[in-house]
């Protein structure tokens, strides 16, 4: 299977070489790696050039966008520029962040998962962050979700979901739309990827509003947004996150922001989300009754 990897990079001088080194040492090498230098002002381009000189399957392109970090739009704009720069001779397309260290068997394992299960539309491992000199799971989501930092898509699935949405929440709606089209989202708990920067470290207050806006765009409705915001804020251990998410939702509603899914897709998404919530509550009730 041909694997193409696109890595958006903005001022990643500190981490990019570690990411690329972990990819060139894979037991199964990708066919192509495209690093999209998104208006970096540090030594990012020099790192891209040095790896290009040594590895023919690595190349880079330069684009010029705003310096501010806007979750979703900036990174997906860069990804899409990289996508336009490659041919369509791939079986798996990956969107990886520039601050990851992959285990040597990462690509081999995700390739094997795709090959073993024809219904897997997306495959990924898990991000770990360093805390007190120990690498621990970056526990922000359920284990059936693939983090936006390390997405890998089967070509047919990627095409059916219409690629990646240029908005905050792209790494949630992609999985929901994949399920809408009958694909499975497959995770592998044995694949531990070192995440060198904590998620959201560069987000501004206005950026945090984008998550609530994303819930609106995905047609969650208020109560699903309330529950999802509460869960994310709890994981972040911050009440301000919860308030910002709800403010973002109501701002989007007041401004009649365009949705990113159809009514039919929205109905499927809400049903899927509520079923998941009721399943968790049912399981907890069952365990509590046994005790």
N, C-alpha and C positions, 0 to 999 in steps of 0.2 A: 504494500500500500504506500502510495506517495503522500508524504506529510509535508505540508507547507506551514511555516510559522511566520506570523507577523507580530513584531514587537514595537509598539509605540514607545518613544523615549523622549522625555523632556528633562534636561539637566540630570542625567543619570550617570555622571562620571564616576561616582563612588561605587555604584553597584553593577553597572552594565557588563563589565568584563567578567565578573563572577557568573552572571547569568549565561553569557555566551560560552564561557569555558565549560560550564556544566552541560550545555547542549552539544558542544563538539565532542564531548567525551561519552555520549550516549552509546549504548550497546546496539541500538538501531538508529541510524542517522537520518535526519530529515532530508528531503529532496532540496528544499530551499528555506532559507531564513532571510526575511526582509526586516531590517531595522529602520523604522521611520523616525528620523531626527526632527522633532517638532520644535524648531526654533530655539534649540538649546544655546545657552551662552557660556557653557563650561567646556570641558574636554570630551564630551560625548562623541563628537564626530571623529576625533582621533582614535578612540577605541574601536569604532565601527571600521575605520580604515585599516587598523592593524589586524583585525580579524579577517577582513576581506582579502588582505595580502596573503594570508596563510590558508584560507579555506574558500574554495571556489563556490560553495553553495551558500555563502553568506554575502549579502550585499546591503546597501543602504540607500535611502533617498532622503532628501531634505524638503521640508515644507515650512511655511511661515504662518503661524497663527498667533493669537493673543497669548501673552505670557501667563495670564491668570489661570489657575487650575479650576476648571468647571467640570465636576464629575459627569461622566457620560459624554457630553458633546466634544470636548477636546480630544479625549482618548479615542473615541469612535471615529471622529474626523480623520485622525491620524491612521487608524486601522484601515479605513476605507481607501485612503490614499495608497496605502501599501497593497491593498487588494487589487486596485486598478493597475498596479505595476507588475503583477504576476499573471501568468497564463492560467488556464483552467484545467491543467493536467494534474489535479490533486484528488486524492480520495478523502483526505482529512485536512481540514483547515484549522489552525490554532491561533488564538489571540492570547499571547503571553505578555505579562508585565516585564519590565526591565530591572526588577529588583528581586528576582527569585533565584534560588539554587536548586536545581532538579537532581534527584537521585539518578544514578547512571542508567537504570533500567526503566526510566519513566516512559519514554516514547515506545519502547518495546512492549511494555505492559498495556498501554492504552491501545496500541495497534492490535494486540492479542484480544483485548476485550471487544473491540469493534468486529474483529474477524469471527469471534466465537458467538456473538449475539447480533444477528442482522437487524434487530429492532432497536439497538442502541443508537440513538441519534447524537448523543453527547456523552463524553467520558472525561473524568478528571479525578485527581487526587485531592489532598488536603493541605492547606497552608498552616505552617507552624511558625511561631514568633519566639524570639529569644527573651527569656525573663529569668533574671538571677542565674545567668550562665547555663540555663536549661532551655531546650526547645520544647515549647508546649503548643497544643492545638489552639489556633486563633478561632476561638469558639464564638462566632458571630451568627451562624445560621445552623439549620438542621443538617444532618449528615447525608441527606438525599439531595443537597444542593451543591452545585459546582461554583466555586468562587470566580468572580469576574477576572481575577488575576491569571487564571490558567484554564481557559476554555478550549476544548477540542471538539470539533463538529464533523460528523459525517457529511460529505458533500451534499447528498440528497436532502438531508435534514436542513442544512444551512440554506439551501435554495428555497425549500418550502416555507421556512419561517421568514423569508425575505431579507436575509442577512441580519445585521445588528442595527438596532434602533438608535438613532442619534439623540439619546436622552438619558438622564439619570433613571436607573431602573432597567436598563437594557439587559443586565445580567440576571434579571428575574423574568422579564417578559419573554426572553428567548426560550427559557425552559418551559414556561407555560404554553407558549405557542407550539413548541416541539411536542408536548403532550397532547395538545389539541389535534395535531396531525398524526397522532398514533405512535410517536416515538417514545422510547424510554430514556431517562436521564440516569446514567450509570456512574457510580462513584466507587473508588477503590481505596479502602482505608489503609492499605499497606503502602501507599505512595505518599510519603511525607516530603513536602516541598518547603524549603526554608524561605520565609517571607521576610525580607530585610527591612522593610518599612511598615509600620502598623497601618492598617487600613484607616483612611480618613485623617491621616496626620496633617495633610495640607488643606483640608476643607475649611472654608470660611463659613460664617453664619448663614450667608445667602445660599451657599452650597448645600447646607443642611436642609434648607427649605425645599431643595430640589427633590429630596426623597419623598416628602409628602405630596409634592406635585406629581411625582411618578406614580404614586398610588392612585391619584385621581385619573391620570392618563390611562392606567390599566383597568379603569372602571371598577375599582374595588368597592366603592361606596364608603359611607362614613364608618360603619361599625367594623368592617374588615380593616380599614385604615387605622382606626383606633386601636384594635388588637395588635396589628402588625407594628405600629409605632411604639406601643407599650413594650412589646417583646424586644425590639431593637434597642430601645432606650435602656431596658433592664440589662441587656447584654453589654451595653456601653457603660452601664452604671452612671447614667446622667439623665436627670429630669429635663434638662434644657433640650436634649435631643427630642424627647417626646413632644415638648411644646413647639419646637421648630418644625417637626414633621406635620403636626396638625395645622400650624399656620400655613405651611406650604400647600397642604390639601385645600384649605378654605380659600387661599389666594387664587389657586388654579380654578376652583369652582366659581368664584366670583368673576374671574376674568374669562370664563367660558373657554379655557384652554383646550386645544384640540386633543382628542383621544388618540392613542397609538394602536388601539385594537378595535375591531368591529364590534357591533352590538352582540353578535353571535359568539364571537371569541370572548367578549367580556362576560357573557352569561356562563360560558364554560369555565372561565377563570374563577368566578365567584363560587360556583358550585364546587369546583376542585378545592378551593381554599376552605370553604365551610366544612366539607367532608373531612379534610385534614384536621381541622380544629376539633370536630366532634369525635374523630378517631382517637386523638390524644386524650381528650376528656374521658372518653369511655375506658381507655386503657388505665388511666389513673384511678378512675372510680372502681374498676375491677380489682386493681392492686390494693386499694384502700379497704375494700370490703373483705378481702382475704385476710388482711391484717386484723 
